[in-house]
Amino acid sequence: MWKIVVGFIVFAGLAIYLLNKGGDIDISGEKHGLTASQARASA
């Protein structure tokens, strides 16, 4: 059982590291309103 917990912690740490290393990644969900239209216009 403890191996599963350690494996999950290692996997989660690796995932967070890779997401942070990747740069500008937005995981905040759907965007609505003025900021959403501005984000699409700049892209």
N, C-alpha and C positions, 0 to 999 in steps of 0.2 A: 504494500500500500504506500509506503513512504517513497518508493521509486516513482510511482505515478505523480505524486506531489512534486518531487524534485524535477521530474521531466517537464511538468507543466510550468514550473517557475522558470526553468531554463528556456523553454520554448517562448514563453511570454516575454522574457527579457530580450531574447533575440529578435522577436517581432517588433518590440518597441524600439530597439536599436536600429533596425533596418528602416522602420518608418521615419524615425528622426533623421537618419542619414540621407533619406531620399529627397529631402528638401520640402517644398511647399505642398504638403498633402493635407487636404481638408476632410476631416472625418466627423464634422459637426452635424451632418444630416442635410435635409432639404432646405433650400433657401427660398424665401418668399419676400416680396416687397421690393423696395428701391435698391437695396444692396444686391439682390439677385440679378436685376436687369443690368446694373453696372458691371457685375462680374462677367456676364455673358457678352457685353459690349466690348470689354477690354480683351477678351479671349479671341 
